[in-house]
Amino acid sequence: MLSKNTVKKTIEKLPDLFSIDELIEQLIFIEKVEEGLTQSIEENVISNEDVKTIIGKWSS
């Protein structure tokens, strides 16, 4: 979830003229990065070895 402060900062970084799509794209990106950081801190991640095993199964 994004804070008002994060949204304000994002809007301030955009040019004076921008499309709503550009704003939404930036907000989605920031939300996904924050979500990933939270998952990392909570150690809710998959190791590289596990990913390789999963991908290897797709190739079989």
CHARMM-style PDB file with segment names, atoms N, HN, CA, C and O in Angstrom:
ATOM      1  N   MET     1       0.839  -1.166   0.000  1.00  0.00      PROA
ATOM      2  CA  MET     1       0.000   0.000   0.000  1.00  0.00      PROA
ATOM      3  C   MET     1       0.895   1.243   0.000  1.00  0.00      PROA
ATOM      4  O   MET     1       1.929   1.267   0.667  1.00  0.00      PROA
ATOM      5  N   LEU     2       0.505   2.243  -0.726  1.00  0.00      PROA
ATOM      6  HN  LEU     2      -0.335   2.224  -1.268  1.00  0.00      PROA
ATOM      7  CA  LEU     2       1.292   3.480  -0.834  1.00  0.00      PROA
ATOM      8  C   LEU     2       0.781   4.527   0.157  1.00  0.00      PROA
ATOM      9  O   LEU     2      -0.409   4.594   0.463  1.00  0.00      PROA
ATOM     10  N   SER     3       1.700   5.326   0.638  1.00  0.00      PROA
ATOM     11  HN  SER     3       2.667   5.272   0.389  1.00  0.00      PROA
ATOM     12  CA  SER     3       1.311   6.436   1.515  1.00  0.00      PROA
ATOM     13  C   SER     3       1.026   7.678   0.665  1.00  0.00      PROA
ATOM     14  O   SER     3       1.455   7.770  -0.485  1.00  0.00      PROA
ATOM     15  N   LYS     4       0.307   8.614   1.242  1.00  0.00      PROA
ATOM     16  HN  LYS     4      -0.042   8.540   2.176  1.00  0.00      PROA
ATOM     17  CA  LYS     4       0.044   9.882   0.552  1.00  0.00      PROA
ATOM     18  C   LYS     4       1.356  10.592   0.239  1.00  0.00      PROA
ATOM     19  O   LYS     4       1.512  11.208  -0.814  1.00  0.00      PROA
ATOM     20  N   ASN     5       2.293  10.491   1.177  1.00  0.00      PROA
ATOM     21  HN  ASN     5       2.165   9.990   2.034  1.00  0.00      PROA
ATOM     22  CA  ASN     5       3.586  11.146   1.002  1.00  0.00      PROA
ATOM     23  C   ASN     5       4.311  10.588  -0.224  1.00  0.00      PROA
ATOM     24  O   ASN     5       4.904  11.346  -0.993  1.00  0.00      PROA
ATOM     25  N   THR     6       4.266   9.268  -0.409  1.00  0.00      PROA
ATOM     26  HN  THR     6       3.785   8.653   0.216  1.00  0.00      PROA
ATOM     27  CA  THR     6       4.905   8.645  -1.571  1.00  0.00      PROA
ATOM     28  C   THR     6       4.244   9.114  -2.861  1.00  0.00      PROA
ATOM     29  O   THR     6       4.929   9.397  -3.844  1.00  0.00      PROA
ATOM     30  N   VAL     7       2.932   9.198  -2.862  1.00  0.00      PROA
ATOM     31  HN  VAL     7       2.375   8.969  -2.064  1.00  0.00      PROA
ATOM     32  CA  VAL     7       2.207   9.661  -4.054  1.00  0.00      PROA
ATOM     33  C   VAL     7       2.568  11.115  -4.361  1.00  0.00      PROA
ATOM     34  O   VAL     7       2.794  11.473  -5.517  1.00  0.00      PROA
ATOM     35  N   LYS     8       2.619  11.944  -3.324  1.00  0.00      PROA
ATOM     36  HN  LYS     8       2.435  11.653  -2.385  1.00  0.00      PROA
ATOM     37  CA  LYS     8       2.984  13.350  -3.521  1.00  0.00      PROA
ATOM     38  C   LYS     8       4.386  13.472  -4.105  1.00  0.00      PROA
ATOM     39  O   LYS     8       4.606  14.246  -5.037  1.00  0.00      PROA
ATOM     40  N   LYS     9       5.334  12.714  -3.563  1.00  0.00      PROA
ATOM     41  HN  LYS     9       5.155  12.085  -2.806  1.00  0.00      PROA
ATOM     42  CA  LYS     9       6.708  12.764  -4.066  1.00  0.00      PROA
ATOM     43  C   LYS     9       6.774  12.316  -5.519  1.00  0.00      PROA
ATOM     44  O   LYS     9       7.509  12.890  -6.322  1.00  0.00      PROA
ATOM     45  N   THR    10       6.005  11.296  -5.848  1.00  0.00      PROA
ATOM     46  HN  THR    10       5.408  10.830  -5.196  1.00  0.00      PROA
ATOM     47  CA  THR    10       5.987  10.792  -7.225  1.00  0.00      PROA
ATOM     48  C   THR    10       5.453  11.856  -8.174  1.00  0.00      PROA
ATOM     49  O   THR    10       6.021  12.078  -9.243  1.00  0.00      PROA
ATOM     50  N   ILE    11       4.374  12.507  -7.791  1.00  0.00      PROA
ATOM     51  HN  ILE    11       3.913  12.326  -6.922  1.00  0.00      PROA
ATOM     52  CA  ILE    11       3.782  13.555  -8.631  1.00  0.00      PROA
ATOM     53  C   ILE    11       4.764  14.713  -8.803  1.00  0.00      PROA
ATOM     54  O   ILE    11       4.881  15.271  -9.893  1.00  0.00      PROA
ATOM     55  N   GLU    12       5.469  15.073  -7.732  1.00  0.00      PROA
ATOM     56  HN  GLU    12       5.374  14.619  -6.846  1.00  0.00      PROA
ATOM     57  CA  GLU    12       6.425  16.176  -7.805  1.00  0.00      PROA
ATOM     58  C   GLU    12       7.585  15.878  -8.757  1.00  0.00      PROA
ATOM     59  O   GLU    12       8.161  16.798  -9.338  1.00  0.00      PROA
ATOM     60  N   LYS    13       7.927  14.601  -8.919  1.00  0.00      PROA
ATOM     61  HN  LYS    13       7.458  13.854  -8.447  1.00  0.00      PROA
ATOM     62  CA  LYS    13       9.045  14.221  -9.792  1.00  0.00      PROA
ATOM     63  C   LYS    13       8.644  14.176 -11.265  1.00  0.00      PROA
ATOM     64  O   LYS    13       9.508  14.178 -12.141  1.00  0.00      PROA
ATOM     65  N   LEU    14       7.353  14.136 -11.541  1.00  0.00      PROA
ATOM     66  HN  LEU    14       6.650  14.135 -10.829  1.00  0.00      PROA
ATOM     67  CA  LEU    14       6.891  14.097 -12.930  1.00  0.00      PROA
ATOM     68  C   LEU    14       7.000  15.482 -13.559  1.00  0.00      PROA
ATOM     69  O   LEU    14       7.017  16.491 -12.854  1.00  0.00      PROA
ATOM     70  N   PRO    15       7.072  15.526 -14.892  1.00  0.00      PROA
ATOM     71  CA  PRO    15       7.094  16.837 -15.561  1.00  0.00      PROA
ATOM     72  C   PRO    15       5.771  17.576 -15.347  1.00  0.00      PROA
ATOM     73  O   PRO    15       4.802  16.992 -14.864  1.00  0.00      PROA
ATOM     74  N   ASP    16       5.736  18.846 -15.704  1.00  0.00      PROA
ATOM     75  HN  ASP    16       6.524  19.321 -16.097  1.00  0.00      PROA
ATOM     76  CA  ASP    16       4.523  19.644 -15.515  1.00  0.00      PROA
ATOM     77  C   ASP    16       3.326  19.063 -16.256  1.00  0.00      PROA
ATOM     78  O   ASP    16       2.192  19.145 -15.784  1.00  0.00      PROA
ATOM     79  N   LEU    17       3.587  18.479 -17.411  1.00  0.00      PROA
ATOM     80  HN  LEU    17       4.509  18.412 -17.794  1.00  0.00      PROA
ATOM     81  CA  LEU    17       2.521  17.833 -18.180  1.00  0.00      PROA
ATOM     82  C   LEU    17       2.803  16.342 -18.263  1.00  0.00      PROA
ATOM     83  O   LEU    17       3.879  15.929 -18.695  1.00  0.00      PROA
ATOM     84  N   PHE    18       1.840  15.545 -17.851  1.00  0.00      PROA
ATOM     85  HN  PHE    18       0.965  15.881 -17.500  1.00  0.00      PROA
ATOM     86  CA  PHE    18       1.999  14.098 -17.910  1.00  0.00      PROA
ATOM     87  C   PHE    18       0.630  13.453 -18.069  1.00  0.00      PROA
ATOM     88  O   PHE    18      -0.401  14.043 -17.745  1.00  0.00      PROA
ATOM     89  N   SER    19       0.650  12.235 -18.572  1.00  0.00      PROA
ATOM     90  HN  SER    19       1.488  11.756 -18.835  1.00  0.00      PROA
ATOM     91  CA  SER    19      -0.613  11.515 -18.737  1.00  0.00      PROA
ATOM     92  C   SER    19      -0.917  10.727 -17.472  1.00  0.00      PROA
ATOM     93  O   SER    19      -0.020  10.424 -16.685  1.00  0.00      PROA
ATOM     94  N   ILE    20      -2.162  10.407 -17.288  1.00  0.00      PROA
ATOM     95  HN  ILE    20      -2.891  10.653 -17.927  1.00  0.00      PROA
ATOM     96  CA  ILE    20      -2.564   9.603 -16.145  1.00  0.00      PROA
ATOM     97  C   ILE    20      -1.897   8.225 -16.217  1.00  0.00      PROA
ATOM     98  O   ILE    20      -1.589   7.622 -15.189  1.00  0.00      PROA
ATOM     99  N   ASP    21      -1.681   7.741 -17.435  1.00  0.00      PROA
ATOM    100  HN  ASP    21      -1.931   8.231 -18.270  1.00  0.00      PROA
ATOM    101  CA  ASP    21      -1.005   6.450 -17.607  1.00  0.00      PROA
ATOM    102  C   ASP    21       0.417   6.496 -17.064  1.00  0.00      PROA
ATOM    103  O   ASP    21       0.872   5.535 -16.443  1.00  0.00      PROA
ATOM    104  N   GLU    22       1.127   7.601 -17.290  1.00  0.00      PROA
ATOM    105  HN  GLU    22       0.758   8.382 -17.794  1.00  0.00      PROA
ATOM    106  CA  GLU    22       2.492   7.743 -16.773  1.00  0.00      PROA
ATOM    107  C   GLU    22       2.496   7.733 -15.243  1.00  0.00      PROA
ATOM    108  O   GLU    22       3.353   7.108 -14.619  1.00  0.00      PROA
ATOM    109  N   LEU    23       1.536   8.426 -14.654  1.00  0.00      PROA
ATOM    110  HN  LEU    23       0.839   8.934 -15.161  1.00  0.00      PROA
ATOM    111  CA  LEU    23       1.438   8.468 -13.199  1.00  0.00      PROA
ATOM    112  C   LEU    23       1.134   7.076 -12.645  1.00  0.00      PROA
ATOM    113  O   LEU    23       1.780   6.624 -11.699  1.00  0.00      PROA
ATOM    114  N   ILE    24       0.172   6.419 -13.224  1.00  0.00      PROA
ATOM    115  HN  ILE    24      -0.353   6.786 -13.992  1.00  0.00      PROA
ATOM    116  CA  ILE    24      -0.201   5.077 -12.761  1.00  0.00      PROA
ATOM    117  C   ILE    24       0.969   4.112 -12.902  1.00  0.00      PROA
ATOM    118  O   ILE    24       1.222   3.301 -12.011  1.00  0.00      PROA
ATOM    119  N   GLU    25       1.679   4.201 -14.016  1.00  0.00      PROA
ATOM    120  HN  GLU    25       1.473   4.860 -14.740  1.00  0.00      PROA
ATOM    121  CA  GLU    25       2.843   3.339 -14.242  1.00  0.00      PROA
ATOM    122  C   GLU    25       3.896   3.546 -13.151  1.00  0.00      PROA
ATOM    123  O   GLU    25       4.448   2.578 -12.627  1.00  0.00      PROA
ATOM    124  N   GLN    26       4.168   4.786 -12.817  1.00  0.00      PROA
ATOM    125  HN  GLN    26       3.719   5.572 -13.243  1.00  0.00      PROA
ATOM    126  CA  GLN    26       5.144   5.094 -11.772  1.00  0.00      PROA
ATOM    127  C   GLN    26       4.681   4.580 -10.404  1.00  0.00      PROA
ATOM    128  O   GLN    26       5.471   4.016  -9.648  1.00  0.00      PROA
ATOM    129  N   LEU    27       3.398   4.778 -10.095  1.00  0.00      PROA
ATOM    130  HN  LEU    27       2.755   5.236 -10.710  1.00  0.00      PROA
ATOM    131  CA  LEU    27       2.874   4.340  -8.811  1.00  0.00      PROA
ATOM    132  C   LEU    27       2.883   2.818  -8.678  1.00  0.00      PROA
ATOM    133  O   LEU    27       3.195   2.286  -7.613  1.00  0.00      PROA
ATOM    134  N   ILE    28       2.543   2.125  -9.752  1.00  0.00      PROA
ATOM    135  HN  ILE    28       2.290   2.557 -10.618  1.00  0.00      PROA
ATOM    136  CA  ILE    28       2.578   0.660  -9.729  1.00  0.00      PROA
ATOM    137  C   ILE    28       4.004   0.180  -9.529  1.00  0.00      PROA
ATOM    138  O   ILE    28       4.246  -0.745  -8.753  1.00  0.00      PROA
ATOM    139  N   PHE    29       4.951   0.802 -10.224  1.00  0.00      PROA
ATOM    140  HN  PHE    29       4.754   1.553 -10.854  1.00  0.00      PROA
ATOM    141  CA  PHE    29       6.359   0.429 -10.076  1.00  0.00      PROA
ATOM    142  C   PHE    29       6.820   0.600  -8.630  1.00  0.00      PROA
ATOM    143  O   PHE    29       7.432  -0.302  -8.060  1.00  0.00      PROA
ATOM    144  N   ILE    30       6.528   1.749  -8.044  1.00  0.00      PROA
ATOM    145  HN  ILE    30       6.030   2.483  -8.507  1.00  0.00      PROA
ATOM    146  CA  ILE    30       6.937   2.017  -6.666  1.00  0.00      PROA
ATOM    147  C   ILE    30       6.282   1.031  -5.705  1.00  0.00      PROA
ATOM    148  O   ILE    30       6.931   0.533  -4.785  1.00  0.00      PROA
ATOM    149  N   GLU    31       5.013   0.751  -5.914  1.00  0.00      PROA
ATOM    150  HN  GLU    31       4.486   1.156  -6.661  1.00  0.00      PROA
ATOM    151  CA  GLU    31       4.313  -0.202  -5.046  1.00  0.00      PROA
ATOM    152  C   GLU    31       4.946  -1.596  -5.127  1.00  0.00      PROA
ATOM    153  O   GLU    31       5.107  -2.263  -4.105  1.00  0.00      PROA
ATOM    154  N   LYS    32       5.300  -2.030  -6.325  1.00  0.00      PROA
ATOM    155  HN  LYS    32       5.169  -1.487  -7.155  1.00  0.00      PROA
ATOM    156  CA  LYS    32       5.919  -3.350  -6.505  1.00  0.00      PROA
ATOM    157  C   LYS    32       7.299  -3.408  -5.851  1.00  0.00      PROA
ATOM    158  O   LYS    32       7.656  -4.417  -5.242  1.00  0.00      PROA
ATOM    159  N   VAL    33       8.069  -2.338  -5.975  1.00  0.00      PROA
ATOM    160  HN  VAL    33       7.779  -1.519  -6.470  1.00  0.00      PROA
ATOM    161  CA  VAL    33       9.389  -2.295  -5.339  1.00  0.00      PROA
ATOM    162  C   VAL    33       9.232  -2.363  -3.820  1.00  0.00      PROA
ATOM    163  O   VAL    33       9.934  -3.125  -3.155  1.00  0.00      PROA
ATOM    164  N   GLU    34       8.316  -1.573  -3.273  1.00  0.00      PROA
ATOM    165  HN  GLU    34       7.745  -0.954  -3.813  1.00  0.00      PROA
ATOM    166  CA  GLU    34       8.091  -1.589  -1.828  1.00  0.00      PROA
ATOM    167  C   GLU    34       7.618  -2.966  -1.359  1.00  0.00      PROA
ATOM    168  O   GLU    34       8.035  -3.443  -0.303  1.00  0.00      PROA
ATOM    169  N   GLU    35       6.755  -3.597  -2.139  1.00  0.00      PROA
ATOM    170  HN  GLU    35       6.417  -3.210  -2.997  1.00  0.00      PROA
ATOM    171  CA  GLU    35       6.280  -4.939  -1.810  1.00  0.00      PROA
ATOM    172  C   GLU    35       7.433  -5.942  -1.797  1.00  0.00      PROA
ATOM    173  O   GLU    35       7.514  -6.790  -0.908  1.00  0.00      PROA
ATOM    174  N   GLY    36       8.311  -5.844  -2.770  1.00  0.00      PROA
ATOM    175  HN  GLY    36       8.245  -5.155  -3.492  1.00  0.00      PROA
ATOM    176  CA  GLY    36       9.475  -6.728  -2.838  1.00  0.00      PROA
ATOM    177  C   GLY    36      10.419  -6.517  -1.669  1.00  0.00      PROA
ATOM    178  O   GLY    36      10.946  -7.479  -1.111  1.00  0.00      PROA
ATOM    179  N   LEU    37      10.634  -5.267  -1.296  1.00  0.00      PROA
ATOM    180  HN  LEU    37      10.206  -4.485  -1.749  1.00  0.00      PROA
ATOM    181  CA  LEU    37      11.496  -4.974  -0.149  1.00  0.00      PROA
ATOM    182  C   LEU    37      10.898  -5.542   1.142  1.00  0.00      PROA
ATOM    183  O   LEU    37      11.614  -6.096   1.975  1.00  0.00      PROA
ATOM    184  N   THR    38       9.591  -5.398   1.297  1.00  0.00      PROA
ATOM    185  HN  THR    38       9.009  -4.948   0.620  1.00  0.00      PROA
ATOM    186  CA  THR    38       8.916  -5.948   2.479  1.00  0.00      PROA
ATOM    187  C   THR    38       9.059  -7.458   2.516  1.00  0.00      PROA
ATOM    188  O   THR    38       9.350  -8.027   3.568  1.00  0.00      PROA
ATOM    189  N   GLN    39       8.857  -8.116   1.377  1.00  0.00      PROA
ATOM    190  HN  GLN    39       8.621  -7.654   0.523  1.00  0.00      PROA
ATOM    191  CA  GLN    39       9.007  -9.568   1.316  1.00  0.00      PROA
ATOM    192  C   GLN    39      10.432  -9.981   1.655  1.00  0.00      PROA
ATOM    193  O   GLN    39      10.640 -10.989   2.331  1.00  0.00      PROA
ATOM    194  N   SER    40      11.394  -9.227   1.202  1.00  0.00      PROA
ATOM    195  HN  SER    40      11.225  -8.409   0.654  1.00  0.00      PROA
ATOM    196  CA  SER    40      12.796  -9.533   1.487  1.00  0.00      PROA
ATOM    197  C   SER    40      13.095  -9.400   2.977  1.00  0.00      PROA
ATOM    198  O   SER    40      13.749 -10.263   3.562  1.00  0.00      PROA
ATOM    199  N   ILE    41      12.620  -8.328   3.583  1.00  0.00      PROA
ATOM    200  HN  ILE    41      12.088  -7.627   3.107  1.00  0.00      PROA
ATOM    201  CA  ILE    41      12.831  -8.108   5.009  1.00  0.00      PROA
ATOM    202  C   ILE    41      12.185  -9.235   5.824  1.00  0.00      PROA
ATOM    203  O   ILE    41      12.746  -9.695   6.819  1.00  0.00      PROA
ATOM    204  N   GLU    42      11.004  -9.669   5.389  1.00  0.00      PROA
ATOM    205  HN  GLU    42      10.549  -9.295   4.581  1.00  0.00      PROA
ATOM    206  CA  GLU    42      10.292 -10.743   6.088  1.00  0.00      PROA
ATOM    207  C   GLU    42      10.818 -12.130   5.709  1.00  0.00      PROA
ATOM    208  O   GLU    42      10.296 -13.152   6.154  1.00  0.00      PROA
ATOM    209  N   GLU    43      11.851 -12.139   4.885  1.00  0.00      PROA
ATOM    210  HN  GLU    43      12.275 -11.309   4.524  1.00  0.00      PROA
ATOM    211  CA  GLU    43      12.460 -13.385   4.397  1.00  0.00      PROA
ATOM    212  C   GLU    43      11.451 -14.284   3.698  1.00  0.00      PROA
ATOM    213  O   GLU    43      11.532 -15.510   3.781  1.00  0.00      PROA
ATOM    214  N   ASN    44      10.514 -13.674   3.018  1.00  0.00      PROA
ATOM    215  HN  ASN    44      10.448 -12.678   2.950  1.00  0.00      PROA
ATOM    216  CA  ASN    44       9.518 -14.379   2.223  1.00  0.00      PROA
ATOM    217  C   ASN    44      10.009 -14.393   0.770  1.00  0.00      PROA
ATOM    218  O   ASN    44       9.424 -13.760  -0.109  1.00  0.00      PROA
ATOM    219  N   VAL    45      11.098 -15.134   0.548  1.00  0.00      PROA
ATOM    220  HN  VAL    45      11.573 -15.649   1.262  1.00  0.00      PROA
ATOM    221  CA  VAL    45      11.751 -15.157  -0.754  1.00  0.00      PROA
ATOM    222  C   VAL    45      12.024 -16.591  -1.190  1.00  0.00      PROA
ATOM    223  O   VAL    45      11.900 -17.523  -0.396  1.00  0.00      PROA
ATOM    224  N   ILE    46      12.391 -16.760  -2.443  1.00  0.00      PROA
ATOM    225  HN  ILE    46      12.491 -16.002  -3.088  1.00  0.00      PROA
ATOM    226  CA  ILE    46      12.760 -18.055  -2.993  1.00  0.00      PROA
ATOM    227  C   ILE    46      14.240 -17.982  -3.371  1.00  0.00      PROA
ATOM    228  O   ILE    46      14.672 -17.027  -4.017  1.00  0.00      PROA
ATOM    229  N   SER    47      15.000 -18.974  -2.974  1.00  0.00      PROA
ATOM    230  HN  SER    47      14.649 -19.749  -2.449  1.00  0.00      PROA
ATOM    231  CA  SER    47      16.430 -18.975  -3.270  1.00  0.00      PROA
ATOM    232  C   SER    47      16.672 -19.179  -4.763  1.00  0.00      PROA
ATOM    233  O   SER    47      15.800 -19.671  -5.478  1.00  0.00      PROA
ATOM    234  N   ASN    48      17.862 -18.799  -5.228  1.00  0.00      PROA
ATOM    235  HN  ASN    48      18.571 -18.399  -4.647  1.00  0.00      PROA
ATOM    236  CA  ASN    48      18.235 -18.989  -6.635  1.00  0.00      PROA
ATOM    237  C   ASN    48      18.198 -20.466  -6.999  1.00  0.00      PROA
ATOM    238  O   ASN    48      17.765 -20.829  -8.093  1.00  0.00      PROA
ATOM    239  N   GLU    49      18.649 -21.314  -6.088  1.00  0.00      PROA
ATOM    240  HN  GLU    49      19.001 -21.020  -5.199  1.00  0.00      PROA
ATOM    241  CA  GLU    49      18.657 -22.757  -6.357  1.00  0.00      PROA
ATOM    242  C   GLU    49      17.237 -23.284  -6.544  1.00  0.00      PROA
ATOM    243  O   GLU    49      16.991 -24.099  -7.433  1.00  0.00      PROA
ATOM    244  N   ASP    50      16.303 -22.826  -5.714  1.00  0.00      PROA
ATOM    245  HN  ASP    50      16.503 -22.164  -4.991  1.00  0.00      PROA
ATOM    246  CA  ASP    50      14.908 -23.251  -5.858  1.00  0.00      PROA
ATOM    247  C   ASP    50      14.323 -22.777  -7.186  1.00  0.00      PROA
ATOM    248  O   ASP    50      13.575 -23.506  -7.839  1.00  0.00      PROA
ATOM    249  N   VAL    51      14.664 -21.567  -7.575  1.00  0.00      PROA
ATOM    250  HN  VAL    51      15.272 -20.976  -7.045  1.00  0.00      PROA
ATOM    251  CA  VAL    51      14.186 -21.040  -8.862  1.00  0.00      PROA
ATOM    252  C   VAL    51      14.738 -21.878 -10.008  1.00  0.00      PROA
ATOM    253  O   VAL    51      14.008 -22.219 -10.939  1.00  0.00      PROA
ATOM    254  N   LYS    52      16.025 -22.212  -9.942  1.00  0.00      PROA
ATOM    255  HN  LYS    52      16.618 -21.935  -9.186  1.00  0.00      PROA
ATOM    256  CA  LYS    52      16.626 -23.047 -10.987  1.00  0.00      PROA
ATOM    257  C   LYS    52      15.934 -24.396 -11.064  1.00  0.00      PROA
ATOM    258  O   LYS    52      15.700 -24.908 -12.158  1.00  0.00      PROA
ATOM    259  N   THR    53      15.603 -24.982  -9.912  1.00  0.00      PROA
ATOM    260  HN  THR    53      15.793 -24.565  -9.023  1.00  0.00      PROA
ATOM    261  CA  THR    53      14.899 -26.263  -9.883  1.00  0.00      PROA
ATOM    262  C   THR    53      13.519 -26.144 -10.524  1.00  0.00      PROA
ATOM    263  O   THR    53      13.116 -26.997 -11.314  1.00  0.00      PROA
ATOM    264  N   ILE    54      12.803 -25.082 -10.178  1.00  0.00      PROA
ATOM    265  HN  ILE    54      13.130 -24.389  -9.536  1.00  0.00      PROA
ATOM    266  CA  ILE    54      11.462 -24.865 -10.732  1.00  0.00      PROA
ATOM    267  C   ILE    54      11.544 -24.691 -12.245  1.00  0.00      PROA
ATOM    268  O   ILE    54      10.779 -25.312 -12.981  1.00  0.00      PROA
ATOM    269  N   ILE    55      12.454 -23.861 -12.708  1.00  0.00      PROA
ATOM    270  HN  ILE    55      13.076 -23.356 -12.110  1.00  0.00      PROA
ATOM    271  CA  ILE    55      12.603 -23.623 -14.148  1.00  0.00      PROA
ATOM    272  C   ILE    55      13.042 -24.891 -14.854  1.00  0.00      PROA
ATOM    273  O   ILE    55      12.588 -25.173 -15.963  1.00  0.00      PROA
ATOM    274  N   GLY    56      13.913 -25.652 -14.230  1.00  0.00      PROA
ATOM    275  HN  GLY    56      14.282 -25.423 -13.329  1.00  0.00      PROA
ATOM    276  CA  GLY    56      14.357 -26.916 -14.801  1.00  0.00      PROA
ATOM    277  C   GLY    56      13.206 -27.876 -15.041  1.00  0.00      PROA
ATOM    278  O   GLY    56      13.202 -28.622 -16.020  1.00  0.00      PROA
ATOM    279  N   LYS    57      12.232 -27.853 -14.146  1.00  0.00      PROA
ATOM    280  HN  LYS    57      12.235 -27.247 -13.350  1.00  0.00      PROA
ATOM    281  CA  LYS    57      11.055 -28.722 -14.302  1.00  0.00      PROA
ATOM    282  C   LYS    57      10.206 -28.303 -15.498  1.00  0.00      PROA
ATOM    283  O   LYS    57       9.562 -29.139 -16.131  1.00  0.00      PROA
ATOM    284  N   TRP    58      10.208 -26.996 -15.806  1.00  0.00      PROA
ATOM    285  HN  TRP    58      10.731 -26.317 -15.291  1.00  0.00      PROA
ATOM    286  CA  TRP    58       9.445 -26.518 -16.963  1.00  0.00      PROA
ATOM    287  C   TRP    58      10.047 -27.042 -18.266  1.00  0.00      PROA
ATOM    288  O   TRP    58       9.336 -27.315 -19.234  1.00  0.00      PROA
ATOM    289  N   SER    59      11.371 -27.174 -18.266  1.00  0.00      PROA
ATOM    290  HN  SER    59      11.948 -26.952 -17.480  1.00  0.00      PROA
ATOM    291  CA  SER    59      12.084 -27.600 -19.483  1.00  0.00      PROA
ATOM    292  C   SER    59      11.971 -29.104 -19.725  1.00  0.00      PROA
ATOM    293  O   SER    59      12.201 -29.576 -20.839  1.00  0.00      PROA
ATOM    294  N   SER    60      11.621 -29.845 -18.695  1.00  0.00      PROA
ATOM    295  HN  SER    60      11.434 -29.462 -17.790  1.00  0.00      PROA
ATOM    296  CA  SER    60      11.581 -31.312 -18.822  1.00  0.00      PROA
ATOM    297  C   SER    60      10.399 -31.810 -19.604  1.00  0.00      PROA
ATOM    298  OT1 SER    60      10.244 -33.018 -19.786  1.00  0.00      PROA
TER     299      SER     60
END
